Structure formats: C-alpha cells, structure tokens
C-alpha cells in the first residue's frame, strides 16, 4: 500500500535521484557478476590445459645426448729398486756417456779417450802457474809450478782436466786448446791461457 499523498511517478524519480535500492536488486547484481566471472574462467581454461599438455610432451621428447664416460684404466704399480740402476751422478755413468760419444763420427773426444793420460791432467788448470820459459835446441819449453813442484812442458803436451793441449808457448804466456761441453751438451773447443806469474821484488 502506497503512502498517502505520493503518486507512483514520484517514486520512480526518487530511485533515480539516489535513494537506497531494495534487497532484491542487490542480489540480482551479485548473481550477474558470478555468471560473468564463470563465463570468463571457462573461456580461459582450455587454453591453459593445452599449454600444459604441450610442455609435458616436450619434456618427454627432449632426451639429452650424454657421452658415456670411459672406465678408468687400471694402474699397476711397479716396484723400484735403486740397486738395479746406475747412480746418475756416478763416474761410471759419465765414462759410459763419454765412450758412447767417442764412438760417434767426428767426435772431439774420440781421440782423447783413446790416448794415454798425462800426469798434469790430474790437476785443474787454475792450480798451475807459469813461472818461466826456456829454449832447448830451438824449441821453447815452459816452466809450470804445480803443487810446489816444477814441470817442463812443450807444445803438444796436455795439462788440466778439460783435455787441455798446449798449442803455443811464448815468453809471457801459454796458449791451450780445451774441449768442454756447452749448455746443449755438445762438445766444443775453447781457448785458454796461462799467464807468466812475475815474482814480487
């Protein structure tokens, strides 16, 4: 029953002017929103399922190619006995090496190993001193002091421990030719001298 004194047309205009809606209208709006949300979710669902299925299929088909590792080789330790070999710094090893070098063609030490060693080859060259020179029948001789003893030497004699052979004797010096090994292990010739040691006045 309408309130007295208000026509029906005025009630409709009041709703448009911001008057409170009825409970029935509010429920209807909520139903419409629910139906619309359900339609949107149902539209997105099939696409998501297809994407997930495609990703699962790609994972199953992707098989990484891994090269199998080779099994490790078995290590068999060998016993070591120093008594079976030759000491690397022994005189025996050096002698064997020199003999092998001497058998090679054009070796500088081949002739040196085949000759007889001379007494002054037992002393290093820097332990010798030239103290004078003399001439006998036109041939020069040098006087060497070695270990407080005097020796007479001439051209062609050997002195020192490096196969030193006297090539010339002068009044103030002795010229020698030595055979030594270079950094690469090759035998080479090098010159050497012994200078006259003058006595202090």
C-alpha positions as CSV (number, residue, x, y, z in Angstrom):
1,X,0.0,0.0,0.0
2,X,1.5,3.3,-1.1
3,X,1.9,6.1,1.3
4,X,-0.8,8.6,1.1
5,X,-0.3,11.8,-0.8
6,X,2.7,10.5,-3.1
7,X,1.9,9.4,-6.7
8,X,3.7,6.4,-8.4
9,X,5.7,8.7,-10.8
10,X,7.3,10.4,-7.9
11,X,8.6,7.1,-6.5
12,X,10.4,6.2,-9.8
13,X,12.1,9.6,-9.9
14,X,13.3,9.1,-6.3
15,X,15.1,5.9,-7.2
16,X,17.0,7.7,-10.0
17,X,17.9,10.5,-7.6
18,X,19.9,8.1,-5.3
19,X,17.5,6.6,-2.9
20,X,18.5,3.2,-1.4
21,X,17.9,0.1,-3.6
22,X,15.9,-2.8,-2.4
23,X,17.5,-6.2,-1.3
24,X,16.1,-7.9,-4.4
25,X,18.0,-5.6,-6.7
26,X,21.3,-6.2,-4.8
27,X,21.0,-10.0,-5.0
28,X,20.3,-9.8,-8.7
29,X,23.5,-7.8,-9.3
30,X,25.6,-10.4,-7.4
31,X,24.2,-13.2,-9.5
32,X,25.0,-11.4,-12.7
33,X,28.6,-10.8,-11.6
34,X,29.0,-14.5,-10.7
35,X,27.7,-15.7,-14.0
36,X,30.0,-13.3,-15.9
37,X,33.1,-14.5,-13.9
38,X,32.3,-18.1,-14.6
39,X,32.0,-17.5,-18.3
40,X,35.4,-15.8,-18.3
41,X,37.1,-18.6,-16.4
42,X,35.6,-21.2,-18.6
43,X,36.9,-19.4,-21.7
44,X,40.5,-19.3,-20.3
45,X,40.6,-22.9,-19.0
46,X,41.0,-24.9,-22.2
47,X,43.9,-22.8,-23.4
48,X,45.8,-23.3,-20.2
49,X,45.3,-27.1,-20.3
50,X,46.6,-27.3,-23.9
51,X,49.7,-25.3,-23.0
52,X,50.5,-27.5,-20.0
53,X,50.0,-30.7,-22.2
54,X,52.4,-29.3,-24.8
55,X,55.0,-28.5,-22.2
56,X,54.7,-32.0,-20.7
57,X,55.1,-33.6,-24.2
58,X,58.2,-31.5,-24.9
59,X,59.8,-32.6,-21.7
60,X,59.2,-36.3,-22.5
61,X,60.6,-36.0,-26.1
62,X,63.7,-34.0,-25.1
63,X,66.3,-36.6,-24.4
64,X,69.8,-35.2,-23.7
65,X,72.7,-36.9,-25.5
66,X,75.4,-37.6,-22.9
67,X,78.5,-39.4,-24.0
68,X,79.2,-42.2,-21.5
69,X,82.5,-41.9,-19.6
70,X,85.2,-44.4,-20.3
71,X,86.1,-46.6,-17.4
72,X,89.4,-45.6,-15.7
73,X,92.5,-47.6,-16.7
74,X,93.8,-49.9,-14.0
75,X,97.2,-48.7,-12.6
76,X,99.7,-51.4,-11.8
77,X,102.4,-50.0,-9.6
78,X,105.9,-51.3,-10.4
79,X,108.5,-51.9,-7.6
80,X,111.6,-49.6,-7.8
81,X,115.0,-50.7,-6.6
82,X,117.9,-48.3,-6.8
83,X,120.4,-51.1,-6.7
84,X,119.3,-52.2,-10.2
85,X,120.3,-49.0,-11.9
86,X,123.3,-46.8,-12.1
87,X,123.7,-43.7,-10.0
88,X,123.0,-40.7,-12.3
89,X,126.0,-38.7,-11.0
90,X,128.5,-41.6,-10.8
91,X,131.8,-41.7,-12.6
92,X,130.7,-44.9,-14.2
93,X,127.8,-43.2,-15.9
94,X,130.0,-40.4,-17.1
95,X,132.5,-42.8,-18.5
96,X,129.9,-44.7,-20.4
97,X,128.5,-41.5,-21.8
98,X,131.9,-40.4,-22.9
99,X,132.6,-43.7,-24.6
100,X,129.3,-43.5,-26.4
101,X,130.1,-40.0,-27.6
102,X,133.6,-41.2,-28.7
103,X,132.1,-43.8,-31.0
104,X,130.2,-41.2,-32.9
105,X,131.8,-39.8,-36.1
106,X,133.7,-36.5,-35.9
107,X,133.6,-36.6,-32.2
108,X,136.1,-34.3,-30.5
109,X,136.7,-36.6,-27.5
110,X,137.1,-39.8,-29.5
111,X,140.9,-39.3,-29.9
112,X,141.2,-38.0,-26.3
113,X,139.7,-41.2,-24.8
114,X,142.0,-43.4,-26.9
115,X,145.3,-41.9,-25.8
116,X,147.3,-42.3,-22.6
117,X,146.6,-39.7,-19.9
118,X,149.5,-37.4,-18.9
119,X,150.4,-36.6,-15.3
120,X,149.4,-32.9,-15.4
121,X,145.9,-33.8,-16.5
122,X,145.1,-34.8,-12.9
123,X,145.2,-31.1,-11.8
124,X,142.8,-28.3,-12.6
125,X,144.2,-25.6,-14.8
126,X,143.7,-22.8,-12.3
127,X,146.0,-24.6,-9.8
128,X,149.0,-24.2,-12.2
129,X,151.3,-21.2,-12.5
130,X,153.7,-20.3,-15.3
131,X,157.0,-19.2,-13.7
132,X,159.3,-19.0,-16.7
133,X,160.3,-20.3,-20.1
134,X,163.5,-21.8,-21.6
135,X,164.6,-22.9,-25.1
136,X,166.4,-26.1,-25.8
137,X,167.8,-26.7,-29.3
138,X,165.4,-24.0,-30.6
139,X,162.3,-25.5,-29.0
140,X,160.6,-23.4,-26.3
141,X,159.7,-25.0,-23.0
142,X,157.6,-23.5,-20.2
143,X,158.1,-24.0,-16.5
144,X,154.9,-24.7,-14.5
145,X,154.6,-24.8,-10.8
146,X,152.1,-27.3,-9.7
147,X,151.6,-28.3,-6.0
148,X,155.0,-26.7,-5.2
149,X,156.8,-28.8,-7.9
150,X,158.3,-27.6,-11.2
151,X,157.4,-29.2,-14.5
152,X,158.7,-28.6,-18.0
153,X,156.1,-28.6,-20.8
154,X,156.2,-28.1,-24.5
155,X,153.7,-27.7,-27.3
156,X,151.6,-30.8,-27.7
157,X,151.6,-31.7,-24.0
158,X,148.3,-32.0,-22.1
159,X,147.5,-30.1,-18.9
160,X,144.4,-29.5,-16.9
161,X,141.2,-31.6,-16.6
162,X,139.5,-30.4,-19.8
163,X,141.7,-32.2,-22.3
164,X,143.8,-29.0,-22.5
165,X,146.6,-29.3,-25.2
166,X,149.3,-26.8,-25.4
167,X,149.3,-25.1,-28.8
168,X,151.9,-22.3,-28.3
169,X,154.5,-21.3,-25.7
170,X,155.5,-17.6,-25.6
171,X,157.8,-15.7,-23.2
172,X,154.9,-14.5,-21.1
173,X,152.0,-16.9,-21.7
174,X,151.0,-20.5,-22.6
175,X,148.1,-20.9,-25.1
176,X,146.0,-24.0,-24.9
177,X,143.0,-25.7,-26.6
178,X,140.4,-27.3,-24.2
179,X,137.4,-29.5,-25.0
180,X,134.3,-28.8,-23.0
181,X,130.5,-29.3,-23.2
182,X,128.2,-26.4,-23.9
183,X,124.8,-25.8,-22.5
184,X,123.2,-28.2,-25.0
185,X,125.7,-31.0,-24.1
186,X,127.7,-30.7,-27.3
187,X,131.5,-31.0,-27.2
188,X,133.2,-27.8,-28.3
189,X,136.7,-26.4,-28.4
190,X,137.6,-23.2,-26.4
191,X,140.9,-21.4,-26.0
192,X,142.6,-21.0,-22.6
193,X,145.8,-19.2,-21.4
194,X,148.3,-19.4,-18.6
195,X,150.0,-16.1,-17.9
196,X,153.5,-15.7,-16.5
197,X,153.5,-15.0,-12.8
198,X,156.2,-12.5,-12.1
199,X,158.0,-12.7,-8.7
200,X,157.5,-9.9,-6.3
201,X,160.6,-7.7,-6.0
